[in-house]
Amino acid sequence: MDLTTHSNVAPDLLRMLRRSQGLQDRIFEILGEDGFNDAPRSQAAVGMCLVSVEHGQAVQVLMSLALAVSAVGLVRLQFEALTRAVWLLYAAPDSAVDKMQAPLAKESEQAAKNLPGASDMIDDLVKKGRAPAAAHQMLSHFKEVSWPALNSFVHGGVHALSRSADGFPTVLALQLLRNSNGLTTMTGMTLAVLTGDQLCANAMSRIQREFADCLPELLEHPPAA
């Protein structure tokens, strides 16, 4: 994706788009040719991570085309795919993994309808106690802060109508990209864990500092119990 040709984009936003593309490129550079564990749980989590990454890439494309209202809806999809990936890795029961991995058919579609939503999956991360505290904190914080507005955009509410009519201020567009990049970064960290390569995970952990200018401010993590 080449973002350098969109001359109608505000300069600050164009710079953010280029840094956002650089962030994604760096994540895949770190992952390199590392493979992933072929266990069903790992494969399901990898698959949902890749869905989340694709949504993040689509956010950048839409923002470069000044289609910010549609981009907001994809940030919610990006968040939900990441949440599902983390839940599959750390908290989902084997039966849920089986449902996610079943070949797509009417029966498997029906069976997967009772899988938990975002709030329940985030709660499960605490109940099962296997997920890193930072992962739960980031997902919880994102949902608490962003959920009402995201729902409004996705379901044709007042946020969508207002921004479509009045325009999407650059400051909000920049924040939207930062939030999407934060989700992309956490997805990269999850993929690094799924490689089983500690060197890959260590390199991925340094991305937050390397790309701090296009990411949300780091949360202060609670001390370990």
C-alpha positions in Angstrom: 0.0 0.0 0.0 1.5 3.3 -1.1 0.3 6.3 0.9 2.7 8.8 -0.6 0.4 9.7 -3.5 -2.6 11.1 -1.6 -1.8 14.8 -1.9 -5.3 15.8 -0.7 -4.7 14.4 2.8 -3.7 16.9 5.5 0.1 16.9 6.1 -0.2 15.8 9.7 -2.5 12.9 8.7 -0.3 11.9 5.8 2.7 11.7 8.1 0.7 9.6 10.6 -0.4 7.3 7.7 3.2 6.8 6.6 4.3 6.0 10.2 1.4 3.7 10.6 2.4 1.8 7.4 6.0 1.7 8.8 4.7 0.2 12.0 2.9 -2.6 10.2 6.0 -3.3 8.0 8.2 -3.4 11.1 5.9 -5.9 12.8 6.1 -8.3 9.8 9.8 -7.7 9.5 10.3 -8.9 13.1 8.0 -11.9 12.6 10.0 -12.8 9.5 9.7 -16.4 8.5 8.9 -17.7 11.9 6.2 -20.3 11.9 3.5 -20.9 14.5 2.6 -23.8 16.6 0.2 -26.1 14.7 -2.0 -26.9 17.7 -5.7 -26.0 17.0 -5.7 -23.3 19.8 -2.6 -21.6 18.4 -3.9 -21.8 14.8 -7.2 -20.3 15.7 -5.5 -17.4 17.6 -3.1 -16.8 14.7 -6.0 -16.7 12.3 -7.9 -14.1 14.3 -4.7 -12.0 14.7 -4.4 -11.9 10.9 -8.0 -10.8 10.6 -7.3 -8.0 13.0 -4.2 -7.0 11.1 -6.2 -6.9 7.9 -8.8 -4.6 9.5 -5.9 -2.3 10.6 -4.6 -2.1 7.1 -8.0 -1.3 5.8 -8.3 1.5 8.3 -5.3 3.1 6.8 -6.6 2.8 3.3 -9.9 4.3 4.2 -8.3 7.2 6.1 -6.0 7.9 3.1 -9.2 8.2 1.0 -10.9 10.6 3.5 -13.5 7.9 4.4 -13.0 8.2 8.1 -16.6 7.4 9.2 -16.3 4.0 7.6 -12.8 3.6 9.1 -14.2 4.0 12.6 -16.4 0.9 12.1 -13.3 -1.1 11.1 -11.5 -0.1 14.3 -14.3 -1.9 16.2 -13.9 -5.0 14.1 -10.1 -4.8 14.6 -10.6 -4.6 18.3 -13.1 -7.5 18.4 -10.8 -9.8 16.3 -7.9 -9.1 18.5 -9.9 -9.7 21.7 -11.1 -13.0 20.2 -7.5 -13.9 19.4 -6.2 -13.2 22.9 -9.2 -15.1 24.4 -8.6 -18.1 22.2 -5.0 -18.2 23.2 -5.4 -17.7 27.0 -9.0 -18.4 28.1 -11.2 -20.2 25.6 -12.4 -23.7 26.5 -11.4 -26.5 24.1 -15.0 -26.7 22.9 -14.9 -23.0 21.8 -11.7 -23.6 19.9 -13.3 -26.6 18.2 -16.2 -24.4 17.1 -13.9 -21.7 15.7 -11.9 -24.3 13.8 -14.8 -26.3 12.4 -15.3 -26.1 8.6 -17.7 -23.4 7.6 -21.2 -24.7 7.2 -24.7 -23.9 8.4 -24.3 -26.2 11.4 -20.9 -24.8 12.4 -22.2 -21.2 12.0 -25.2 -22.0 14.3 -22.9 -23.7 16.8 -20.6 -20.6 17.0 -23.5 -18.2 17.7 -23.2 -18.8 21.4 -19.6 -17.8 21.7 -19.1 -14.9 24.2 -19.0 -11.3 23.2 -16.2 -8.8 23.8 -17.1 -8.0 27.5 -17.4 -11.7 28.5 -14.1 -12.6 26.7 -12.3 -9.8 28.6 -13.8 -11.0 31.9 -12.6 -14.6 31.0 -9.0 -13.4 30.7 -9.1 -12.5 34.4 -11.0 -15.5 35.5 -8.7 -18.0 33.8 -5.6 -16.0 35.0 -3.3 -17.0 32.2 -3.3 -13.8 30.1 -0.6 -11.1 30.7 -2.0 -8.4 32.9 -1.0 -5.8 30.3 -3.1 -7.5 27.7 -6.2 -7.5 29.9 -5.6 -3.9 30.9 -5.2 -2.6 27.4 -8.3 -4.4 26.1 -10.4 -3.3 29.1 -9.2 0.3 28.8 -9.9 0.4 25.1 -13.4 -0.9 25.5 -14.3 1.3 28.4 -13.1 4.5 26.6 -14.2 3.8 23.0 -17.2 1.4 23.0 -20.1 3.9 23.1 -18.8 6.0 20.2 -17.8 2.9 18.2 -21.3 1.5 18.7 -22.8 4.7 17.4 -20.7 4.6 14.3 -21.4 0.9 13.6 -25.1 1.1 14.2 -25.8 4.4 12.3 -26.1 6.6 15.4 -25.6 10.2 16.1 -21.8 10.0 15.9 -21.9 8.7 12.3 -24.5 11.2 11.2 -22.7 14.2 12.8 -19.3 13.3 11.4 -20.7 12.6 8.0 -22.5 16.0 7.9 -19.9 18.2 9.7 -16.6 16.5 8.7 -14.0 14.6 10.6 -11.5 16.9 12.3 -7.9 16.0 11.8 -7.2 15.8 15.5 -9.8 13.0 15.7 -8.5 11.3 12.6 -5.0 11.2 14.2 -6.4 9.7 17.4 -8.3 7.1 15.4 -5.1 6.0 13.7 -3.2 6.0 17.0 -5.9 3.7 18.5 -5.8 1.4 15.5 -2.0 1.3 15.6 -2.2 0.4 19.3 -4.4 -2.6 18.4 -2.0 -3.5 15.6 0.9 -3.4 18.0 -0.8 -5.7 20.5 -1.7 -8.0 17.7 2.0 -8.1 16.7 2.9 -9.0 20.3 0.4 -11.8 20.4 1.7 -13.2 17.1 5.3 -13.0 18.5 4.1 -15.0 21.5 2.6 -17.5 19.2 5.9 -18.1 17.4 7.4 -19.4 20.6 10.6 -17.5 19.9 11.6 -15.3 22.8 14.0 -13.3 20.7 11.1 -12.4 18.4 8.9 -11.5 21.4 11.7 -9.3 22.8 12.1 -7.4 19.6 8.4 -6.9 19.3 8.2 -5.5 22.8 10.5 -2.6 21.7 8.1 -1.5 19.0 6.1 0.7 21.4 9.1 2.9 22.0 10.3 2.9 18.4 6.8 4.0 17.1 5.7 6.0 20.2 4.8 9.0 17.9 2.0 7.1 16.2 0.7 5.1 19.2 -1.5 6.0 22.2 0.2 6.9 25.4 1.4 3.8 27.3 -0.8 2.7 30.2 0.9 2.3 33.6 0.8 -1.4 34.3 -0.2 -2.5 37.8 2.6 -4.2 39.8 2.6 -7.9 39.7 0.9 -9.7 42.5 
